[in-house]
Amino acid sequence: MVKKNTKIVHEKVVEPQQEKPAIPPIYQTSTFEFPRAELLGDTISGGPDNEVFIYTRGSNPTQRTLEKSLASMAGSEEALTTSSGMAAITLIALTFLRKGDHAIVSEVTYGDTHHLFSDMLKDFGVEVDFVDFTSPKKIEETIKSNTRLIFFETPSNPLLRLVDIKAVSQLAKENKIKTIVDNTIMTPLLQDALGLGADIEVHSLTKYINGHSDVVGGAILCSKKDFLELRKTLFTTGAILDPHAAWLVQRGLKTLALRLKKHQENTKKVVKFLSENSSVQRVNHPYLREHPDNKLALTQMKGFPSVLSFEIKGDLKDARRFINNLRLFKKAVSLGGVESLAEHPASMTHAIIPKAEREKAGIKDYLIRLSIGIEDAEDLIEDIKQALNQ
């Protein structure tokens, strides 16, 4: 007779019969049971492209539910989720770059992305050039016979400069180079990077797609062929998105369109206020007609970013004083959450980039970045106004 403790370990699983849960459940399990040893062995032999679930480090029903939803939204053949946006970018680099290869990266990019390409990959024998991506001609002049990958953000963080995805992707295809676009700030709903010719689209799920500042995750949107290669690397590195985080992102995804609408409405009002304020010398946002990429924004994007940066009249001390004076805006890095955030790029998100390179790219000590949330716009403007007045 089976003893009580054994019964507890081998609990009876109660599953729905004809009915189905309205919301997909969380498969909070590390491994999956098979009815026969032969079936498990044959499945493992099939390789990582197998859709049968074996071990959550490789794949899990909750992860795949999210991945299928992301692919459906973006119109991509496949999607792969990772433990963070940086994990997604690192996974791409490890999969498609080898010793002796060359990569071209936009000079204005997130600090840790810059560190990955400028330091870590160079240590493994990968050549990297950082280029001004607002000029396709400069990219073309940088291409070498060993160039394998072109990577850029658009809009760039924190200066909100745009890259012509279609033009760069066409140039890359002519030279048999893979194009990767970080589309985190716009999401697939407001900018179709794959439709414009990019091979791979990468996202930090932490930002707008989840939207509630309670999950760290990443995603790669790509072809089935690239997915199979990337999944092999994912299984080996173990940079997976855990099932509970995947479930939370799936929940956030359902309200993405609604949240983006409110984010954009608020951002337009804040941009207008800042552009008319005498304490501000420059506002970076493609919604403004004077922005150098305004025309490209109108054709390439289906909306506008809900992130902006501006140069305050003053210095580093004044920029920090402004941020400290804010009452509603949280003093925090990241972006894309329901709450508004304020940060200082030169000493925070982009501090890892050498000062000379930062300033050359336009990231000055008096530059401030705001991520606009879904609060009442008038409250946000009043908070900015009182902080500037002090």
SEKE-12690 format. One record per residue (C-alpha): x, y, z; residue in one letter; residue number from 1. Coordinates in steps of 0.25 Angstrom, whole numbers. Layout:
BEGIN
+-------+-------+-------+---+-----+
!     x !     y !     z ! r !   k !
+-------+-------+-------+---+-----+
!     X !     Y !     Z ! a ! NUM !
...
+-------+-------+-------+---+-----+
END
This chain:
BEGIN
+-------+-------+-------+---+-----+
!     x !     y !     z ! r !   k !
+-------+-------+-------+---+-----+
!     0 !     0 !     0 ! m !   1 !
!     5 !    14 !    -4 ! v !   2 !
!     8 !    22 !     8 ! k !   3 !
!     3 !    36 !    11 ! k !   4 !
!    16 !    44 !     8 ! n !   5 !
!    17 !    37 !    -5 ! t !   6 !
!     3 !    41 !    -8 ! k !   7 !
!     6 !    55 !    -5 ! i !   8 !
!    18 !    55 !   -15 ! v !   9 !
!    10 !    48 !   -26 ! h !  10 !
!    -3 !    57 !   -25 ! e !  11 !
!   -15 !    54 !   -34 ! k !  12 !
!   -15 !    65 !   -45 ! v !  13 !
!   -29 !    71 !   -48 ! v !  14 !
!   -31 !    76 !   -62 ! e !  15 !
!   -43 !    82 !   -69 ! p !  16 !
!   -51 !    72 !   -77 ! q !  17 !
!   -60 !    78 !   -88 ! q !  18 !
!   -58 !    92 !   -82 ! e !  19 !
!   -46 !   101 !   -85 ! k !  20 !
!   -40 !   112 !   -76 ! p !  21 !
!   -43 !   126 !   -82 ! a !  22 !
!   -29 !   130 !   -79 ! i !  23 !
!   -17 !   121 !   -83 ! p !  24 !
!   -12 !   115 !   -70 ! p !  25 !
!     3 !   116 !   -65 ! i !  26 !
!    11 !   104 !   -67 ! y !  27 !
!    20 !   106 !   -55 ! q !  28 !
!    28 !    93 !   -57 ! t !  29 !
!    42 !    91 !   -60 ! s !  30 !
!    40 !    77 !   -67 ! t !  31 !
!    30 !    69 !   -74 ! f !  32 !
!    26 !    55 !   -71 ! e !  33 !
!    25 !    45 !   -83 ! f !  34 !
!    17 !    32 !   -83 ! p !  35 !
!    28 !    23 !   -88 ! r !  36 !
!    44 !    24 !   -88 ! a !  37 !
!    44 !    22 !  -103 ! e !  38 !
!    35 !    34 !  -106 ! l !  39 !
!    44 !    43 !   -98 ! l !  40 !
!    57 !    38 !  -104 ! g !  41 !
!    51 !    39 !  -118 ! d !  42 !
!    46 !    53 !  -115 ! t !  43 !
!    60 !    58 !  -110 ! i !  44 !
!    66 !    52 !  -122 ! s !  45 !
!    58 !    61 !  -131 ! g !  46 !
!    65 !    73 !  -126 ! g !  47 !
!    61 !    87 !  -122 ! p !  48 !
!    52 !    90 !  -134 ! d !  49 !
!    42 !    80 !  -128 ! n !  50 !
!    29 !    86 !  -123 ! e !  51 !
!    28 !    75 !  -112 ! v !  52 !
!    31 !    81 !   -98 ! f !  53 !
!    42 !    74 !   -90 ! i !  54 !
!    49 !    84 !   -81 ! y !  55 !
!    45 !    98 !   -78 ! t !  56 !
!    59 !   103 !   -81 ! r !  57 !
!    56 !   100 !   -96 ! g !  58 !
!    41 !   103 !   -97 ! s !  59 !
!    29 !   103 !   -89 ! n !  60 !
!    14 !   104 !   -93 ! p !  61 !
!    13 !   118 !   -86 ! t !  62 !
!    25 !   123 !   -93 ! q !  63 !
!    20 !   118 !  -106 ! r !  64 !
!     6 !   124 !  -104 ! t !  65 !
!    13 !   137 !  -103 ! l !  66 !
!    22 !   135 !  -114 ! e !  67 !
!    11 !   131 !  -124 ! k !  68 !
!     3 !   144 !  -119 ! s !  69 !
!    15 !   153 !  -122 ! l !  70 !
!    17 !   146 !  -136 ! a !  71 !
!     3 !   148 !  -139 ! s !  72 !
!     3 !   163 !  -135 ! m !  73 !
!    16 !   166 !  -143 ! a !  74 !
!    13 !   157 !  -155 ! g !  75 !
!    26 !   149 !  -153 ! s !  76 !
!    28 !   134 !  -156 ! e !  77 !
!    33 !   132 !  -142 ! e !  78 !
!    36 !   139 !  -128 ! a !  79 !
!    45 !   135 !  -117 ! l !  80 !
!    44 !   140 !  -103 ! t !  81 !
!    56 !   142 !   -94 ! t !  82 !
!    60 !   146 !   -80 ! s !  83 !
!    62 !   161 !   -83 ! s !  84 !
!    64 !   170 !   -95 ! g !  85 !
!    79 !   170 !   -94 ! m !  86 !
!    78 !   154 !   -93 ! a !  87 !
!    71 !   155 !  -107 ! a !  88 !
!    82 !   164 !  -113 ! i !  89 !
!    93 !   155 !  -107 ! t !  90 !
!    86 !   143 !  -113 ! l !  91 !
!    86 !   149 !  -127 ! i !  92 !
!   100 !   153 !  -126 ! a !  93 !
!   105 !   139 !  -121 ! l !  94 !
!    96 !   132 !  -132 ! t !  95 !
!   100 !   140 !  -144 ! f !  96 !
!   114 !   146 !  -141 ! l !  97 !
!   127 !   138 !  -141 ! r !  98 !
!   142 !   141 !  -139 ! k !  99 !
!   147 !   150 !  -150 ! g ! 100 !
!   133 !   155 !  -154 ! d ! 101 !
!   129 !   170 !  -155 ! h ! 102 !
!   117 !   177 !  -149 ! a ! 103 !
!   112 !   191 !  -151 ! i ! 104 !
!   104 !   197 !  -140 ! v ! 105 !
!    98 !   211 !  -139 ! s ! 106 !
!   106 !   221 !  -130 ! e ! 107 !
!    94 !   225 !  -122 ! v ! 108 !
!    90 !   212 !  -115 ! t ! 109 !
!    86 !   207 !  -101 ! y ! 110 !
!    98 !   207 !   -92 ! g ! 111 !
!    99 !   192 !   -89 ! d ! 112 !
!    97 !   189 !  -104 ! t ! 113 !
!   108 !   198 !  -107 ! h ! 114 !
!   117 !   191 !   -96 ! h ! 115 !
!   113 !   177 !  -102 ! l ! 116 !
!   118 !   181 !  -116 ! f ! 117 !
!   129 !   191 !  -112 ! s ! 118 !
!   136 !   182 !  -102 ! d ! 119 !
!   131 !   168 !  -100 ! m ! 120 !
!   129 !   164 !  -114 ! l ! 121 !
!   143 !   170 !  -118 ! k ! 122 !
!   149 !   161 !  -107 ! d ! 123 !
!   144 !   149 !  -115 ! f ! 124 !
!   150 !   154 !  -128 ! g ! 125 !
!   138 !   161 !  -134 ! v ! 126 !
!   141 !   175 !  -142 ! e ! 127 !
!   131 !   186 !  -139 ! v ! 128 !
!   129 !   200 !  -144 ! d ! 129 !
!   119 !   210 !  -139 ! f ! 130 !
!   113 !   219 !  -149 ! v ! 131 !
!   103 !   230 !  -151 ! d ! 132 !
!    91 !   223 !  -156 ! f ! 133 !
!    84 !   235 !  -160 ! t ! 134 !
!    93 !   235 !  -173 ! s ! 135 !
!    91 !   221 !  -181 ! p ! 136 !
!   104 !   226 !  -189 ! k ! 137 !
!   112 !   225 !  -176 ! k ! 138 !
!   107 !   211 !  -174 ! i ! 139 !
!   110 !   207 !  -188 ! e ! 140 !
!   125 !   213 !  -187 ! e ! 141 !
!   127 !   204 !  -174 ! t ! 142 !
!   122 !   191 !  -180 ! i ! 143 !
!   134 !   181 !  -182 ! k ! 144 !
!   135 !   167 !  -188 ! s ! 145 !
!   133 !   161 !  -174 ! n ! 146 !
!   121 !   169 !  -170 ! t ! 147 !
!   111 !   160 !  -165 ! r ! 148 !
!   101 !   168 !  -156 ! l ! 149 !
!    95 !   182 !  -156 ! i ! 150 !
!    89 !   186 !  -143 ! f ! 151 !
!    81 !   199 !  -139 ! f ! 152 !
!    70 !   205 !  -131 ! e ! 153 !
!    60 !   214 !  -137 ! t ! 154 !
!    56 !   223 !  -131 ! p ! 155 !
!    69 !   224 !  -124 ! s ! 156 !
!    70 !   225 !  -109 ! n ! 157 !
!    70 !   236 !  -103 ! p ! 158 !
!    71 !   246 !  -115 ! l ! 159 !
!    59 !   240 !  -123 ! l ! 160 !
!    66 !   241 !  -136 ! r ! 161 !
!    61 !   231 !  -147 ! l ! 162 !
!    67 !   222 !  -156 ! v ! 163 !
!    61 !   219 !  -170 ! d ! 164 !
!    58 !   204 !  -168 ! i ! 165 !
!    55 !   201 !  -182 ! k ! 166 !
!    67 !   208 !  -188 ! a ! 167 !
!    77 !   201 !  -178 ! v ! 168 !
!    70 !   187 !  -180 ! s ! 169 !
!    71 !   188 !  -195 ! q ! 170 !
!    86 !   192 !  -194 ! l ! 171 !
!    88 !   180 !  -185 ! a ! 172 !
!    81 !   170 !  -194 ! k ! 173 !
!    89 !   175 !  -206 ! e ! 174 !
!   102 !   171 !  -198 ! n ! 175 !
!    96 !   159 !  -192 ! k ! 176 !
!    96 !   165 !  -178 ! i ! 177 !
!    86 !   162 !  -167 ! k ! 178 !
!    78 !   174 !  -162 ! t ! 179 !
!    74 !   175 !  -147 ! i ! 180 !
!    65 !   186 !  -142 ! v ! 181 !
!    62 !   189 !  -127 ! d ! 182 !
!    48 !   193 !  -128 ! n ! 183 !
!    45 !   194 !  -113 ! t ! 184 !
!    41 !   209 !  -113 ! i ! 185 !
!    30 !   207 !  -124 ! m ! 186 !
!    25 !   193 !  -123 ! t ! 187 !
!    20 !   185 !  -135 ! p ! 188 !
!     7 !   193 !  -134 ! l ! 189 !
!    13 !   206 !  -137 ! l ! 190 !
!    25 !   202 !  -146 ! q ! 191 !
!    26 !   190 !  -155 ! d ! 192 !
!    41 !   187 !  -156 ! a ! 193 !
!    40 !   174 !  -162 ! l ! 194 !
!    30 !   179 !  -172 ! g ! 195 !
!    40 !   190 !  -176 ! l ! 196 !
!    51 !   179 !  -179 ! g ! 197 !
!    58 !   176 !  -166 ! a ! 198 !
!    62 !   161 !  -164 ! d ! 199 !
!    60 !   162 !  -149 ! i ! 200 !
!    52 !   171 !  -139 ! e ! 201 !
!    56 !   171 !  -125 ! v ! 202 !
!    49 !   176 !  -112 ! h ! 203 !
!    50 !   178 !   -98 ! s ! 204 !
!    37 !   172 !   -93 ! l ! 205 !
!    40 !   180 !   -80 ! t ! 206 !
!    35 !   193 !   -87 ! k ! 207 !
!    22 !   195 !   -94 ! y ! 208 !
!    18 !   181 !   -98 ! i ! 209 !
!    17 !   177 !   -83 ! n ! 210 !
!    15 !   192 !   -79 ! g ! 211 !
!    14 !   191 !   -64 ! h ! 212 !
!    28 !   191 !   -59 ! s ! 213 !
!    27 !   177 !   -52 ! d ! 214 !
!    34 !   168 !   -62 ! v ! 215 !
!    48 !   167 !   -69 ! v ! 216 !
!    47 !   160 !   -82 ! g ! 217 !
!    52 !   161 !   -97 ! g ! 218 !
!    46 !   156 !  -110 ! a ! 219 !
!    52 !   153 !  -124 ! i ! 220 !
!    43 !   153 !  -136 ! l ! 221 !
!    48 !   146 !  -148 ! c ! 222 !
!    47 !   136 !  -159 ! s ! 223 !
!    45 !   121 !  -156 ! k ! 224 !
!    60 !   118 !  -161 ! k ! 225 !
!    66 !   128 !  -151 ! d ! 226 !
!    57 !   124 !  -140 ! f ! 227 !
!    62 !   110 !  -141 ! l ! 228 !
!    77 !   115 !  -140 ! e ! 229 !
!    74 !   124 !  -129 ! l ! 230 !
!    66 !   114 !  -121 ! r ! 231 !
!    78 !   105 !  -121 ! k ! 232 !
!    86 !   116 !  -115 ! t ! 233 !
!    75 !   119 !  -105 ! l ! 234 !
!    75 !   105 !  -100 ! f ! 235 !
!    90 !   105 !   -98 ! t ! 236 !
!    91 !   118 !   -91 ! t ! 237 !
!    78 !   117 !   -83 ! g ! 238 !
!    73 !   131 !   -84 ! a ! 239 !
!    59 !   127 !   -84 ! i ! 240 !
!    47 !   135 !   -79 ! l ! 241 !
!    41 !   128 !   -68 ! d ! 242 !
!    26 !   124 !   -69 ! p ! 243 !
!    20 !   133 !   -59 ! h ! 244 !
!    27 !   145 !   -65 ! a ! 245 !
!    22 !   140 !   -79 ! a ! 246 !
!     8 !   140 !   -73 ! w ! 247 !
!     9 !   154 !   -68 ! l ! 248 !
!    14 !   159 !   -82 ! v ! 249 !
!     2 !   152 !   -89 ! q ! 250 !
!    -7 !   159 !   -80 ! r ! 251 !
!    -1 !   172 !   -82 ! g ! 252 !
!    -1 !   170 !   -97 ! l ! 253 !
!   -16 !   170 !   -97 ! k ! 254 !
!   -17 !   185 !   -94 ! t ! 255 !
!    -5 !   189 !  -102 ! l ! 256 !
!   -13 !   197 !  -112 ! a ! 257 !
!   -21 !   204 !  -102 ! l ! 258 !
!    -9 !   208 !   -94 ! r ! 259 !
!    -1 !   213 !  -106 ! l ! 260 !
!   -13 !   222 !  -110 ! k ! 261 !
!   -13 !   229 !   -96 ! k ! 262 !
!     3 !   229 !   -96 ! h ! 263 !
!     3 !   237 !  -109 ! q ! 264 !
!    -8 !   247 !  -105 ! e ! 265 !
!    -1 !   251 !   -93 ! n ! 266 !
!    13 !   251 !  -100 ! t ! 267 !
!     8 !   261 !  -110 ! k ! 268 !
!     3 !   271 !   -99 ! k ! 269 !
!    16 !   270 !   -91 ! v ! 270 !
!    25 !   272 !  -104 ! v ! 271 !
!    17 !   284 !  -107 ! k ! 272 !
!    18 !   290 !   -93 ! f ! 273 !
!    33 !   287 !   -93 ! l ! 274 !
!    36 !   293 !  -107 ! s ! 275 !
!    29 !   306 !  -103 ! e ! 276 !
!    36 !   307 !   -89 ! n ! 277 !
!    47 !   318 !   -88 ! s ! 278 !
!    55 !   309 !   -78 ! s ! 279 !
!    57 !   298 !   -89 ! v ! 280 !
!    67 !   300 !  -101 ! q ! 281 !
!    64 !   288 !  -109 ! r ! 282 !
!    53 !   277 !  -109 ! v ! 283 !
!    56 !   264 !  -116 ! n ! 284 !
!    43 !   257 !  -122 ! h ! 285 !
!    39 !   254 !  -136 ! p ! 286 !
!    25 !   259 !  -134 ! y ! 287 !
!    31 !   273 !  -135 ! l ! 288 !
!    32 !   279 !  -149 ! r ! 289 !
!    46 !   284 !  -147 ! e ! 290 !
!    51 !   270 !  -143 ! h ! 291 !
!    61 !   266 !  -154 ! p ! 292 !
!    53 !   253 !  -156 ! d ! 293 !
!    39 !   258 !  -156 ! n ! 294 !
!    36 !   254 !  -170 ! k ! 295 !
!    42 !   240 !  -168 ! l ! 296 !
!    33 !   238 !  -156 ! a ! 297 !
!    21 !   241 !  -164 ! l ! 298 !
!    24 !   231 !  -174 ! t ! 299 !
!    31 !   220 !  -166 ! q ! 300 !
!    23 !   220 !  -153 ! m ! 301 !
!     8 !   218 !  -150 ! k ! 302 !
!     9 !   227 !  -138 ! g ! 303 !
!    19 !   235 !  -129 ! f ! 304 !
!    28 !   230 !  -118 ! p ! 305 !
!    24 !   233 !  -103 ! s ! 306 !
!    38 !   236 !   -99 ! v ! 307 !
!    45 !   249 !  -101 ! l ! 308 !
!    57 !   256 !   -97 ! s ! 309 !
!    61 !   271 !   -95 ! f ! 310 !
!    72 !   280 !   -92 ! e ! 311 !
!    70 !   289 !   -80 ! i ! 312 !
!    77 !   303 !   -80 ! k ! 313 !
!    88 !   300 !   -70 ! g ! 314 !
!    98 !   289 !   -66 ! d ! 315 !
!    99 !   275 !   -60 ! l ! 316 !
!    95 !   281 !   -46 ! k ! 317 !
!    83 !   288 !   -52 ! d ! 318 !
!    78 !   275 !   -59 ! a ! 319 !
!    79 !   267 !   -46 ! r ! 320 !
!    72 !   278 !   -38 ! r ! 321 !
!    60 !   278 !   -48 ! f ! 322 !
!    59 !   263 !   -47 ! i ! 323 !
!    60 !   264 !   -32 ! n ! 324 !
!    49 !   274 !   -32 ! n ! 325 !
!    39 !   265 !   -39 ! l ! 326 !
!    27 !   260 !   -30 ! r ! 327 !
!    19 !   251 !   -40 ! l ! 328 !
!    30 !   246 !   -49 ! f ! 329 !
!    37 !   235 !   -43 ! k ! 330 !
!    53 !   236 !   -43 ! k ! 331 !
!    56 !   223 !   -49 ! a ! 332 !
!    62 !   217 !   -62 ! v ! 333 !
!    54 !   208 !   -72 ! s ! 334 !
!    42 !   213 !   -80 ! l ! 335 !
!    28 !   209 !   -85 ! g ! 336 !
!    21 !   206 !   -72 ! g ! 337 !
!     8 !   212 !   -68 ! v ! 338 !
!    15 !   222 !   -59 ! e ! 339 !
!    23 !   234 !   -64 ! s ! 340 !
!    38 !   233 !   -61 ! l ! 341 !
!    50 !   243 !   -62 ! a ! 342 !
!    64 !   240 !   -63 ! e ! 343 !
!    78 !   246 !   -67 ! h ! 344 !
!    84 !   238 !   -78 ! p ! 345 !
!    99 !   243 !   -77 ! a ! 346 !
!   100 !   238 !   -62 ! s ! 347 !
!    89 !   226 !   -63 ! m ! 348 !
!    85 !   218 !   -75 ! t ! 349 !
!    97 !   223 !   -84 ! h ! 350 !
!   108 !   225 !   -73 ! a ! 351 !
!   115 !   213 !   -78 ! i ! 352 !
!   118 !   220 !   -91 ! i ! 353 !
!   131 !   228 !   -91 ! p ! 354 !
!   128 !   243 !   -89 ! k ! 355 !
!   135 !   247 !  -102 ! a ! 356 !
!   126 !   237 !  -110 ! e ! 357 !
!   114 !   241 !  -102 ! r ! 358 !
!   116 !   256 !  -105 ! e ! 359 !
!   119 !   253 !  -120 ! k ! 360 !
!   106 !   246 !  -121 ! a ! 361 !
!    98 !   258 !  -114 ! g ! 362 !
!    96 !   252 !  -100 ! i ! 363 !
!   100 !   264 !   -92 ! k ! 364 !
!   101 !   266 !   -77 ! d ! 365 !
!    89 !   275 !   -77 ! y ! 366 !
!    80 !   265 !   -85 ! l ! 367 !
!    68 !   259 !   -78 ! i ! 368 !
!    59 !   247 !   -83 ! r ! 369 !
!    45 !   246 !   -79 ! l ! 370 !
!    36 !   234 !   -81 ! s ! 371 !
!    21 !   238 !   -82 ! i ! 372 !
!    11 !   229 !   -75 ! g ! 373 !
!    -4 !   229 !   -75 ! i ! 374 !
!    -7 !   238 !   -64 ! e ! 375 !
!   -15 !   251 !   -66 ! d ! 376 !
!    -7 !   260 !   -76 ! a ! 377 !
!   -10 !   273 !   -68 ! e ! 378 !
!    -4 !   267 !   -56 ! d ! 379 !
!     9 !   263 !   -63 ! l ! 380 !
!    10 !   277 !   -69 ! i ! 381 !
!     8 !   284 !   -55 ! e ! 382 !
!    19 !   275 !   -49 ! d ! 383 !
!    29 !   279 !   -60 ! i ! 384 !
!    25 !   293 !   -59 ! k ! 385 !
!    27 !   294 !   -44 ! q ! 386 !
!    40 !   286 !   -45 ! a ! 387 !
!    45 !   296 !   -56 ! l ! 388 !
!    41 !   308 !   -48 ! n ! 389 !
!    50 !   304 !   -36 ! q ! 390 !
+-------+-------+-------+---+-----+
END
